[in-house]
Amino acid sequence: MRATMTRYRRARTGSTYFFTLVSFRRQPILCLPPIRAELRRALQHVRITRPFAIDAWVLMPDHLHCIWTLPEGDVDYSTRWALIKNAVSRFAGVPAISADTTSRIKHRDAAIWQRRFYEHEIRDERDFERHMDYVHFNPVRHGHAASAAAWPYSTFHRYVREGVYAPDWGGMVPARSMWLE
């Protein structure tokens, strides 16, 4: 059973956003160790010059979901994502994927990411809670893990340590029901 909503309350005043980014042609490359390491480095580097809080994160083989809170008055998540995606794309250890479409050549896009990403501004605590659960349950939903705790590339483990989630939250049977409503 998940903790009450008050456990989710954040002492942040900036805008909070949910994001989905997808790999180019849904190639299952994002969990490969060199790409994970480069993604971590890129996030750390960008957060130095353009701070933001990572409220939730899950890295899947072909996509990622996350929730960020930006500083008060700052809504420039697009530049942050451009810098992160560019750094990962320039990484030399990335597997070669054919991307020689006219559009990709024109925009000088690398074959790591789909060009666009999905974003949703979190409206309130209920919306935040729903998106947190969505992020952490995603590996189970896609059949990559039997429970949220079984997936290593997620902030779920941080929230278990903080007492927000029970260690057994997000197993196959009980957690699936929350998505049927």
KOLVEX-530925 format. One record per residue (C-alpha): x, y, z; residue number from 1. Coordinates in steps of 0.05 Angstrom, whole numbers. Layout:
<pts>
      px      py      pz  resi
       X       Y       Z   NUM
...
</pts>
This chain:
<pts>
      px      py      pz  resi
       0       0       0     1
      25      69     -19     2
      34     122      34     3
     -14     179      39     4
     -11     238      -8     5
      19     283      44     6
      83     243      39     7
      89     268     -33     8
      85     341     -15     9
     145     379     -40    10
     176     442     -11    11
     189     470     -80    12
     157     530    -112    13
     175     522    -186    14
     134     488    -240    15
     134     412    -241    16
     131     373    -306    17
     123     300    -328    18
     164     280    -390    19
     168     221    -437    20
     227     214    -484    21
     233     157    -534    22
     294     129    -569    23
     299     135    -645    24
     257      81    -678    25
     246      53    -608    26
     314      20    -608    27
     324     -16    -541    28
     390      21    -525    29
     376      67    -467    30
     392      16    -412    31
     459      -3    -442    32
     514      14    -392    33
     551      65    -436    34
     487     103    -452    35
     463     101    -379    36
     531     128    -357    37
     530     184    -409    38
     458     202    -392    39
     478     207    -319    40
     538     251    -336    41
     495     296    -381    42
     442     304    -327    43
     495     322    -274    44
     529     372    -321    45
     464     407    -342    46
     439     411    -270    47
     502     451    -252    48
     486     508    -300    49
     410     500    -305    50
     386     471    -239    51
     324     427    -231    52
     301     373    -183    53
     288     303    -208    54
     226     282    -170    55
     218     215    -206    56
     254     176    -260    57
     249     110    -296    58
     295      88    -352    59
     267      35    -399    60
     302       2    -458    61
     269      47    -510    62
     240     106    -470    63
     243     143    -405    64
     194     179    -360    65
     211     230    -308    66
     183     286    -266    67
     223     350    -257    68
     212     412    -215    69
     245     474    -243    70
     265     535    -202    71
     214     590    -189    72
     199     629    -253    73
     240     582    -297    74
     202     543    -350    75
     259     528    -398    76
     257     452    -397    77
     267     450    -473    78
     338     477    -469    79
     355     428    -413    80
     330     369    -454    81
     366     394    -517    82
     432     398    -478    83
     421     329    -447    84
     400     295    -512    85
     458     328    -549    86
     510     305    -499    87
     485     233    -501    88
     481     235    -577    89
     554     258    -583    90
     577     201    -540    91
     624     157    -581    92
     602      90    -552    93
     531      94    -580    94
     511      37    -626    95
     505      56    -699    96
     433      62    -723    97
     417      83    -794    98
     385     151    -791    99
     401     180    -859   100
     331     208    -873   101
     328     276    -908   102
     296     308    -847   103
     347     280    -797   104
     405     303    -841   105
     373     372    -849   106
     364     380    -774   107
     431     346    -758   108
     395     297    -713   109
     432     238    -684   110
     401     169    -684   111
     392     163    -609   112
     328     202    -595   113
     262     216    -628   114
     263     291    -643   115
     206     311    -598   116
     185     293    -528   117
     120     293    -489   118
     111     340    -431   119
      54     352    -383   120
      52     406    -329   121
      33     376    -263   122
     -30     411    -239   123
     -36     391    -166   124
     -17     339    -114   125
     -66     287    -141   126
     -37     295    -211   127
      33     290    -182   128
      15     226    -145   129
     -15     195    -207   130
      46     210    -248   131
      94     186    -194   132
      57     119    -193   133
      57     116    -269   134
     132     128    -272   135
     148      75    -220   136
      99      23    -246   137
     121      29    -318   138
     171     -29    -318   139
     117     -76    -292   140
      67     -49    -343   141
     115     -63    -400   142
     133    -133    -374   143
     205    -116    -357   144
     197    -131    -282   145
     150    -169    -237   146
     148    -110    -188   147
     171     -38    -185   148
     225     -59    -136   149
     253    -109    -186   150
     271     -55    -237   151
     339     -23    -222   152
     334      40    -265   153
     283      79    -225   154
     276     127    -167   155
     227      78    -136   156
     283      53     -90   157
     296     124     -64   158
     222     130     -45   159
     223      62     -10   160
     282      87      32   161
     243     151      47   162
     181     111      67   163
     136     137      11   164
     127      69     -21   165
     126       1      13   166
     180     -46     -15   167
     126     -92     -43   168
      86     -36     -78   169
      75     -45    -152   170
      71    -120    -161   171
      34    -150    -220   172
     -35    -162    -192   173
     -50    -106    -142   174
     -17     -49    -180   175
     -48     -65    -248   176
    -117     -50    -221   177
    -100      24    -210   178
     -93      33    -286   179
    -162       5    -301   180
    -199      61    -267   181
</pts>
